[in-house]
Amino acid sequence: MSKSDFFRGALPTALSVGIFPYVLKLLQSSARELRPLLVFIWAKILSVDSSCQADLVKDNGHKYFLSVLSDPYMPAEHRTMAAFVLSMIVNEYRQGQEAALQGNLIALSLEQLCDLNSSLRQWLALCLGKVWTQFDNARWCGVRDIAHEKLYKLLEDDAPEVRAAAVFALGTFIACNTERTDHANNIDLSVGMTFSNIAQDGSPLVRKELVVAFSALVAQFESQFTAVAAQHLEDEKKKDKGAPVVAAETSASSSHLLGMAQSNSATSVDSCSSTDALRRNSSNSNLGYGCSTIYTNLWKTLLSLTADPNPQVREVVKYIVNSIKLKASTSAKPKPVIQNARVPHSAPSSPSNRASNHMGTPPNNGLDENIGIKRDFSSPGMQYSYSAQFSRSRKLFDKGPNGIDEPIIPEDTKNPLQFSISSTEFFQWCCKRFAEPVMRLSEEKDPESLSHHDRDFKFRRNCLIRDEAKDEQIKAGFNRLDDQVFVNKNQGIPTVIKFHPYESYIAVADKESIR
């Protein structure tokens, strides 16, 4: 039995024999020297048994961790543990969310988002995302504190875990199932436009969370995205056929879809006219975009993500896009006219009412390519540091697929937008850190770890290559390249060619791309 398995089994047993009331009672102590130890103990308890959140709220134990989080003299490591404990207290527990909101958790978290410790920034964002999940009182408290604008700064963080946590927090911030107002719609679309700027983030961890957030946005403004998709399909037909007859057929369908967007006043950004619903500028929007421009830009972002190199991201985005295109093509078909009947329109599907499903364990490389309504890409997470793998920007080496697959009609629902992608396993993956045994060497220092053996192999191999290179340089003259390794045709004239010093790679750059 490993230390981790022993810890997971021993701690619940110890709590069940009577130690739990004493650990809970210790939270009433005002001794500052006990704070680091108690925060550590409770982080371990909640990492293996989240049901203790009810006992903490019942005895006002959450106030203890709020005081630790607000203590500027407490080390960042212990404040991170306090943020984790508070995240578990509010996780899918309404009483915990209400208690944390009354304890001013949102303001305390927002004040420390610029802390130098990346783990603290990450858990502050996760805590914010959990406290206002399906809790409108907390969400509007965040609106008053301009929480979304403060979280924007984390989208450019060096650590991909922090950027993903910020997207997670912003995604739950805009996933609201209550009545829509112009102010709420403006905020949601502002967040959406900000997401468009980071759609090419270098980390798939971030892009997975981005897809979930986009799915909530598409569900909120379903009719508007359907109208934009219909216009896009119309433009594609004009390009392919070049016949004016097509325009006559699709113009009626576009007018019908624009009418749908107008009639769905609960999800419209502004009261646009009857004939120009998606082309007039929003009069009371501070975004600086017209109605049509906002949805068009967001739709283009979704289309660009259909060529994502990560299969999990790519297939889910394709499913969202195909669902909207299917609805647009279905709505474009002629329908019998019924007198004295309202024009049917589809209300936005609320992401909060969907069953929670997972896109995958964040750093997993064993990817499941299946697409459908209920899918699970989960598999064991990798144990090495994730931060060092991905930068803030992703380079596009090619344009990807030329088109999008034909729309897939879900079998178990008539509404194509009832996709269950309301969350990933990112939060659960982050929680695993606190369940790990503390008396274990890190991957970098453990001489028996796979990463250590990999580094040792590369060190020895690189030394051997350098020694062989020195011997070759001693020999006079030049050698011909008589062996053909591969043939590649570049689109442009190569300007830079670079060989990898130790791996069998060559990089070729022209004006537009790197291959």
Helices and strands as residue ranges (DSSP letters): H 3-14, I 15-19, H 20-25, G 26-28, G 32-34, H 35-48, G 50-52, H 53-58, H 62-69, H 76-90, H 94-102, H 105-111, H 118-131, H 136-144, H 147-152, G 153-156, H 160-174, H 182-196, H 204-220, H 222-241, H 244-263, G 265-267, H 291-305, H 311-331, G 351-353, H 426-435, H 450-474, E 496-499, E 506-509
